[in-house]
Amino acid sequence: MGFAEGSQEPVHILIVDADPVQRRMVAAHLASRPGPLMQSHAVATRAEALECLSGEAGQSIVVADMETLGGAEALSALAGGSASVIVTSARGSVHAAVAAIRAGAVDFLPKPYGPATLIERIEAAIAGWGRAERSTPARTPAAPSNRDGFSGFIGRSAAMRAVYDQIERIAPSRAPVFVTGESGTGKELCAEAIHARSGREGKPFVAINCSAIPRDLMESEIFGHVRGAFTGATETRAGAAEMADGGTLFLDEIGEMDLALQAKLLRFVQSGTVQRVGDATVRRVDVRIVSATNRDPFAEIAAGRFREDLFYRLHVLPIHLPPLRDRGSDIMDLATSFLQRYAAEEARGFEGFTIEAADLLMRHDWPGNVRELQNAIRRMVVLHQGREVTAPMLPPTIRGETPSRPGQPAKAGRGADPIAPFWEQERSIIESAVGAYSGNIARAAAALEISPSTIYRKRQAWLERRTA
């Protein structure tokens, strides 16, 4: 019954559903699929399913109705062997989905569903054979999608698969790319993925954050300068455009660029030449430009903050990155990946999430997107110990509570914890502030009325204390 990539063997699917109409419908969906043959066999009970699987030597796909199985607890018997189980249910709640994944299912599909969705989930399960690790009933890792992701991305939602497809198609082109999306959605990661597939891999990838560099220094950062061109220019220096010659220049938050510099950037895009500040020499460079902004570019043009001619020079191949709230099960894929990474870094024993914690993560709106989720998981790992992440361990904003102002002492009550050492309280206050501002250390430092360097220095001291 095995199936390997490139194999001509048919894929065997076992359908488990007490409803005969549903069984016939799923079988018809599979038979109508073009491409490699999918052979299906339908049964009406869990006992029949176990009997069928006991006689099979290879891997198989099981499309099973949760109610027919008798609940998530009975699912583990099917998922315990070599079968990849896709659970279906008319009760399409988050609790049902999390319970199914905890019991070993590779995916959860709420009813009713169409043939395209079913085939898509089956193909994803087949693609995961040989690399997806089986989860254990004691924790709730995300469904075994491609954990390594796509060039650093994690997630297999329809929205992200559309992004991956766009990247694959546009990467080989020499045309400029314009990436839009809310803050924290992974715009630089997208630019790196384009560079990696552009035929320019091995060549420089140079990133400039237009919002992080003072306006009077931005021209020098992009185009370079000669010695003595301005106060402080003690040596001749190539700019980012020259350093990226042959590769990719990524201009992040381009909407923050000064209008005067936008005119010079337009000339660079049109001519492919750069001129260092204070230099008469013109140099030709071969650079693929990828721009990004978290603003609405059309609104910026209407407001007179962004040049329309520059926009249409850069907006040749647009990509929009979806917000995390629109990515469904990717939330738990990402949360589990971050949990594994930070648990290893901080020497913690966390392995998964309780149902209640997973439910809170799935329900949260994530205004800070992936960056907010990453910071929330890291903060939780630093401040807590345990095998499972429980709901009380999550930040107050995710639990639906209003966080207290950073530094405001909590009210003491009956059964309050003993007073912690000062450095632990200090760490809790700083990490709470950083988490409240979605990882923006500068804003957290301003709220705490301290220097950003103080936060960096104290984090380094805490790391050294743990490793001492």
N, C-alpha and C positions, 0 to 999 in steps of 0.2 A: 504493500500500500504506500510505499514511500514516494516522495516527490522531491526532486532536486531541481535547482535552477538550470534551465536548458534541457531538462528531461522531457521526453515525449510520452512518458507514462501518464495515464489519467489521474486526476486528483479525486480521491474518494471522500465523499461527504456523507455523514450520518445525520439525519434529521430526526429530532426527538420532539414530538408534539402530540398531545392527546386529541387535538382537533384535526379531523381528516381533511377538511378543506384547507387548513393551513399547511398540512403536509404536502398536499398536491400542488398548492401554489408555490411553495419553496422549491419543490422538485422541478416545476415548470420554469421558474426563474433560472435555475442552474442549467437546465437543458438548453435554454435560449441563448446562453452566453457564447459569443464567438471566441475563437482562440482555442487553447488547450482544453481538452475534454474534462468535464467534471462529472463523475459518476456518483449518483446519490442513492441512498437507501434510507427508507423512512420507517420508524417504529413509533408506537404509541405510548410506551412506558419506559421508565428508567431501567427496569429489570431487563427488558429486551435490548436496550442500549448497551448495558454492561455485558450481556451475552455476546452481542456482535463484536464489541471491542476486545473481548477476551480471546477471540480467534484471530485477531489481526497482529501482524508482526511489526509493521511499520507505523509511521505517523499518520494521523488522520485529523480531519476537521469535523467537529460536532457542533451542529446548530440546534441548541436545546432550549425549550421553553421552561422557564424557571418554575412555573406552577405545576407543569407535568413532572418535573423532577422532585417536587415536594419541598421546594425552598432552597436557599443557598447552602444550607448544611449538607444536603444530599449531593450537591455538585462536586464536592471534593473527591468522591468515588470515581467520577468520570475524569476529572482533571488530574488525578494522581498518576496516570500512566503516561503514554506517549501522545495522547489526544490533546489537541488545542480546541478548547471549548469556547464558542461564542454563545452567550446567554441572551435569550430574547424574553421580553415580558411586556404585558399590557400595563403593568405598574411601573411606569418609567420614572421613578423617583431617584434622587441622588442616593438615598439610603439603600435602595435595591441594587443600584449599580455598584456602590462601594462594597456591599455584602458579597456580590458576585465575584468581584475582583479579589477580595480577601479569600474567597474559597478556591481560587485558582483559575478562574476564567481569564481568557486573553482579551475579551471585549464584551461590551454590553450593548444590546441593540433594542431600543424600545419599539413596541408595536403601536401602530402599523408602520411598516417600512416598505420601501420600493425595491425593485430588483437591482437597480444600480447601487443602492446603499448596501444591500446584502453582498453583492459581488465584491464591492470595494472592501468590505470588512474581511471577507474570506481571503482576498488577495493579500491584505495586510498581514493576516495570520500566517499565511504560507511564507511570506517574505521574512517573517520573524523566526521560522524554523532554523534551528542550529545556533541562534545567537541570543534568543530570549531566555532569560532565567525564570524558572518556575517560582512563583511567590509562595509564602507559607501562610497558613491560616492565622498565625499570631500577629500579623501586621498587614498594612495596606499599601504596598508599593503600587505605583501606577501600573496600568495595563502594559504588558511587555511590548511596547512599541520600539522603534529603532532608537534606543537610548542614546547612541552616539550621535543621532540626529543627522542633520544635513549641514555640513560645514560649520559645526558648532551649535546650530539650532537644535532645539529639542521640541518634538511635537509632531503629531500626525493628523491633526484636525484638517478638515477640508480647506479651511482658510489658509493654513500653512502649506498644505500640499500645492495650492494654487501659487503661492509665493515661490516655492521651490521650482515649480515648472517655469515660472517667469524668469527666474535666475538662470536656469539651464539654457533657456532659449536666447536670452539677450547677452549673456556673458561673452560669447565669442565676437560680438560686434565691437566696432571702435567708437560707436556713438555714445554721447554722454548719457548718464543715468541719473534720474531724479527720484530720490527715496523720500516718501512722506510717512508720517506715523506719529503717534503720541510719544511723549518722552518715556524712555524705558522699554520700547518695543524691540530694540536690537538693530538700529539703523547701521551702526558701524559693523556689526556682525554680517549684515546683508552686503555691505560694501566689500568686506573681506571675502565673502563667498563668491561674489562676482569676479573679484581679482583672481581667486584661485582657479576659476574655470574660464578665464579670458584668453588663455594662451600666453599670459604675461607672468605666470607663476615662476618664481625664482627671481623676478625683477622687483624693484622697490614698491612697497605699498606705504604711502606717506599720508598720515591723517592730520588735519588741522581743525581744531574746534574754534569756529569763528566767534563764539560767545565768551571764550576763556582768555582771549588775547586782547590787550588794550588796543583801541582803534589806531593810535599813532604808531603802533608797532606791527599792525597787521600786514601792511604792504611789504615791509621788510621780511616778515615771516614767510610770505608766499613767494615773493620775487627776489629776495636777497638784497644785499647792500655792499658797497665798497667801503673801505676804511675812510673815516672822516666824513661820511655822508650826512651824519647827524651826531648830536651829542651822545656819547657812549658807544659809537661805532668804532671800536679800537682795532678791528680787523675786518678784512673782506670775508663775506659769508654768502654761500649759495642759499637760495630760498627753497621752499618745499617743492615748487614746480620743477626746479632743476634737479633736486634730489630724487624726484619721482620719475625722471627721464627713463623711458622704456617700460614704465610700470603704470601704477594707478595713483591719482591724487584724490583723496577723499576730503571734501569740504563739508564738515558737519555744522549744523545750525547756520546755514548760509544766509538765512533771513536776518541774522544779526549784523551782517556786513554793512559798513558805511556806504552810502550811495556813491560817493566819489571813488571809492575803491571798486565798487561794482562796475564802473565804467572801464577801469583798467583791466578788471578780470574779463570783461566782454572782449576787449581787444586781444587779450591772451587767447581766449577760446577761439576767436575768429582767425587769428594769424598763426597760432602755435608757437609764438616767440615770447621771450621774457626779457625784461630789461631791469637789471638790478638798480636799486635806489642809489642815485649819485653816479651812475655809470652810463656812458654813451653807447656801449657795445650791446648789440641785440643778439640773443642766443636762441636757436631753434631747439625745441624739445618735442619728444613724442610721448604724450601723456594721455591716459584715459581718465576722464573726469567723472567722478561720482559725487553728487551733491545730496544733501539731506536737510530736512527741516521738520520741526514739530508744529509749525504754524500752517495756517491755510494760505498757500502762496497767492491765490487769487484775491483774497482779502488784503494781503500785504501790498499787492500791485494797486488795488483800488485805493488804498490809503496812502499811496505814494512812497512807501518804504522799500519797495523792491522794483527794480527796473524791468519793464515788460519785455524789452528786447533781450536782456540777459536771460530772463526766465525761459523764453522760447528757444534760446540757444542751448540751455541746459536740460530742459524738459522734453528731451527727445524720446527716451525710454523710461516711462514712469513705473515705479513700484510703490504700492501702498502696503505697509505692514499693519496687520490687524491688532487691535488692543487685546490684552489678555482676557478680558471678560467675554470676548467673542470666540475664544478658542477651546471652550468646552473641556474635554478630558486632558488637554495639554497642561492644565493647571496642576493636576496630580503628577503627571510625568515630570514637570519641572520641579515641583516641590520635592519629589522623591530624589531626583538627581542632586538638588542642592543639599538635601538632608545627608545623603551619602558622602558628598564632598566635604561638608563642614564637620560632620561627625568624625571623619577620618582626620581632618586637620586639628580639631580640638580634642581628640582622643576621647570621644563620647561614645556611648553604646547604643545610640538610637538606630532602629531598624525600620520603623514605619510609623503610620499614623493610626490613631483610633478612628472609628467611624464618625464620632462627633467632631473630631478635629478636621477630618477630611471634608465633612459636610460644611463646616465653617469656611474652609479654604475655597470650596466650590461656589459658595454663595456670595463671597466677598466681591465687591465691584472692581477692585484693583486699579484705582486711579493712577498709581505709579507704575502699573504694568509689571513686566518681568523683573525689573529692578526692585520694585517694592516687595515682590514675593521673595526674591533672593535675600534682601536685607532682613525680612521678617524671619526667614528660616535661620539665617546666620545668628541673629540676635537670640532666637529661641535656643539654639544649640549652645551658645556661649553661656547663657544664664541658667540652664537647666540640665538635669541628669535624668536618665531613664532609658527604657528599651523602646517605648512607644511615645510619640508626641500626643499629648492629651490637649483637650480644648483649653483648659486654664493656662497652659504654657504659651499659647499664642498671644501676640500683642493685643492690647485692648481694642484697637481699631478693627481688627479682624473679628473679635468677639462681639462687635456691635456696641462697645462701651465708649464713652467719651474719655480720652486720656487726660490725666491731670497735667498741668503745666510742668515742663521739665524742672526738676529741683524742688517741686512742691512736696512736702512730706506727706505720706499716707496717714490717714487717721488710725490711731491705735485702737484695737478692739479686743474683745475677749478672745483669748487663744492666739494672740499675735505672736509672730515669730520672734526669736531672740534678736537683739540688735546685731546687725552684721558689721564686720570691720569697715573702716572708713573707705578703703580702696574699693571694696566690693560695692558699697553704696554709690561711690563716685562712678564706677564702671556702669552700674545700672542706670544712673541718671544720664550719662553720656550716650550709652547705646540706645536708650529710650528716645532721646532727642534725635539721634541719627536716623532711627527707624521712623520717627514721626515725620521727618522731612525726606523720606524715600531715599536715604543714603547720601543726601547732599550735605557734605560735611561743612561747607561754608555757611549754609543757612542754619544748620544745627548749632554751629559755633556762635553765630550771631544771636540766636535765641538764648543761648547760655551765657552770652556776654563774655566769651573767652576767644582766644585766637584759634583758628583752624589747626595751626601747628601744635597747639596743646593737645588736641584730640589725637593727632597722629602720634605724638610722643607718648601719650599715656597708653594708647593701644599697643605700641611697641613694648612698653614696660610690662603690661599685663601678659603679653605673649611670652616675654622672657621669664616672668614669674612662673608661668605654667610649665615651661620647658626646663626650668632650673632643677 
